[in-house]
């Protein structure tokens, strides 16, 4: 049984919103995870920036950025015309938004 759904073609209009949907799921996921962790942890900021939460958030961020990069390259190379190029640009914008919002993970301890 194959549970993986194939992606739409690179010039399909669904790619115009897919990058921002992936970004929004990542955004809600990291802040929900951070909120739950900080409500349960006794003193999470004492460990500094090298703790399990920050490592998990960085891994989740890396997976999201890799997926967005692969989709951007797919749309840029295989997309024909306007929709393919704009979709690739929106994937790149989603990558930049992900990295911008993930920036504090590299420098700040959680739950401060």
Number of C-alpha atoms within 10 A of each C-alpha: 3 4 5 6 6 6 10 10 15 23 22 15 14 14 24 19 12 17 24 18 13 18 21 15 11 19 17 11 14 20 12 12 15 16 13 11 15 17 12 9 10 10 12 19 16 12 11 12 18 15 14 11 19 21 14 13 20 17 12 15 22 15 13 19 23 13 15 25 18 13 21 28 19 17 24 21 13 14 20 14 10 9 19 25 21 19 28 27 18 20 30 19 17 24 23 13 17 21 16 10 11 17 12 13 18 13 12 14 18 22 15 9
